[in-house]
Amino acid sequence: IVQAIREEEAKTSGQIRIYVQRGDLKVDPVLAAQKRFQALRMHKTHQRNAVLIFVAPRAHKFAVVGDEGIHQKCGDTLWHQVVQKMREHFRSERFSEAIVDAIRDIGAVLARHFPVTAEGPNELPDEIVES
């Protein structure tokens, strides 16, 4: 998963992070993802083009949220497509594949709208965050 993030981020100035919520999730996963997005300071990227894939495996819930820069470029369509594809993988118990495919799909869109730049550093860690 981390390797997929690195490969996709090599093509874009955009940032992709994965957050795994261990234990129960008692709130809407989109709200939890938005809160975690803020807590991870993902809204602080230069072009506001970060995307968080939030997964709560025990609760069987997940969400994908992006910052305003990428959302302005693709609207809700991207998020619905990614979520639907992830849902199909999860139903077949292909969990890693769900996340890697989402990373690749998001990375392709980020690369199209936010190509890599010489001065564009990796603004956020690539490692999976868990709690």
C-alpha positions, 0 to 999 in steps of 0.5 A, a space after each residue: 500500500 505504501 509503495 502504491 502511494 509512493 508510485 502515484 505521488 511520484 506523478 503528482 504534486 497531490 498527496 494521498 494518505 491512508 488512515 485505519 481506525 481500529 475498534 468501533 466507529 460510532 459516527 458516520 465514516 465521512 464525518 470521522 474521515 473529515 475530522 481525521 483529515 483536519 487532525 492530520 493537517 492534510 488541509 495544509 498542503 500548498 495546492 489543497 490537493 490531499 486525499 484521505 482514504 479512511 478505513 474502519 475494518 471492524 465497523 465495516 465502514 470507510 470513506 474517501 475525502 479530498 481537500 478543496 483543490 481536488 474537489 473543485 477539479 472533479 466534484 463528487 463524481 470521483 469520490 463516488 466512483 472510488 467508493 463504489 469500486 472499493 465497496 465491490 472489493 471489500 464485499 469480496 474480502 479483497 481489502 488490500 486490493 481495494 485500497 491499492 486500486 483506490 490509490 491508483 485511481 486517485 493518483 491518476 486524477 491527481 496527476 492529470 489535474 496536479 502534475 508533479 513539479 520540480 519544487 513540489 516536495 512530498 508534503 505528507 508522510 506516506 506511511 499508513 496511520 492507525 489508531 
